Amino acid sequence: MSVGTTDAGQSRGGSGSRPFVMLALIAASQLLGMAGWLAGGAVAHQLVVRWSLDSVAVAWLTSAVQLGFVTGTLGAAVLNLPDLIPSRWYVAGAAVGAAAANVSLLVVGSFPAALATRFLLGVFLAGVYPPAMKMAATWFKDRRGFAIGTVVGALTVGKALPYLIEALGGLGLEAVIGSTSAGALLAALLIALWYRDGPHAFPRRPFSWSLVGQVVRVPRIRLVTAGYLGHMWELYAFWTFIAAYWSASLAAQGGAPPPRLVAILAFGSIAIGVIGAVWGGIAADRLGRARVVIWSLAASGTAAIASSLVFGKGLVLVGLVVAVWGIAVIADSAQYSALVTETAPSHAVGTALTLQTSLGFLLTMVTIQLVAAAGGPATPWAFPALALGPLLGCVAMKRLLRVGVEAPARVS
């Protein structure tokens, strides 16, 4: 879930209030445009009844989006779409496509067809999220970490939005899918009508298959990618199963919890990540990206282990652990691609970023399916196993600090 940006501190982006107006516009578009990502999981209980699904099949409602996102990311990179199409039209068009794919879940008549709609949703969301990071960065230089963190925070709240919609009225499948699709259309309208690129344009950094082998031989890029994979190992599994965790934990205290309570707790557990995303961006600008990544990984990995220890032991105690996890799990997200831009040669940055993102989202499919196959987050070791990613990520990032991130490695 990270994007490419460069880090510079020579001058402030834009002038007056316009950079912040544009940042608010981009953030709003992400909040609305990304709401469909986890919508399938939010209404999974209804689809379970409709198609008699087991836990592994339910997990595919999210995994299909992940696979579509990888496909869309690779396709856009190979075709160089972000450089060929003006950013506002690219994002707006992708958001319209995402709305259509999302709402089509309401009319399909089988589970395989439902998975196809989720896959297409992921393909189109690959044109909504990554370009927005670049758009925000064109308006900011020395506060770029804050800007990117704000956008990541907005899309985090957006991904939690389906749970809030369900919790507010128990409205069900049609309302959740319909409203999140309408949100994507509104996001497209906002960007198409009012967004303009800022003064800090980015050089073209096209993807090239010929550079893949050369990029993976660069030690610093391998270390940053390893840290990113550790982050992605837990992130989407946490988001996908946090509602099930809350339901099982509350049930362990006696009786089935009200569905609306589970939905609002799931919303809060994901949406609280906005705190971590904004803090991570500000702290990275001041203290360094690698250090922020290490602190975030350590905190989220600890929370993953603690989630099993506090399971079924009261709303407040479980809530504290989940809140820490929800904040920490996303705080480092935007920093990995920024680190790639600082360690890779300029002509290989596009390839390195595409490779990093694709590997990360493919890995999320593995962990989502592993947790589902294990029986879900109520299984004693399922959520603590997610701590393995942050542990290995910390090892990689500490090694990166030792070797230094001063100069880009040479790729020939």
Secondary structure, DSSP 8 states (H G I E B T S, - for coil): ---------SS-SSSTTHHHHHHHHHHHHHHHHTTTTTHHHHTHHHHHHHHT--HHHHHHHHHHHHHHHHHHHHHHHHHTHHHHS-HHHHHHHHHHHHHHHHHGGGT--SHHHHHHHHHHHHHHHTTTHHHHHHHHHTT-STTHHHHHHHHHHHHHHHHHHHHHHHHHH---HHHHHHHHHHHHHHHHHHHHHH----S---------GGGHHHHHT-HHHHHHHHHHHHHHHHHHHHHHHHHHHHHHHHHTTSS---HHHHHHHHHHHHHTHHHHHHHHHHHHHHH-HHHHHHHHHHHHHHHHHHHHHSTTS-HHHHHHHHHHHHHHHHHTTTHHHHHHHHHS-GGGHHHHHHHHHHHHHHHHHHHHHHHHHTTSTTSTTTTGGGGHHHHHHHHHHHHHHHH--SS-----
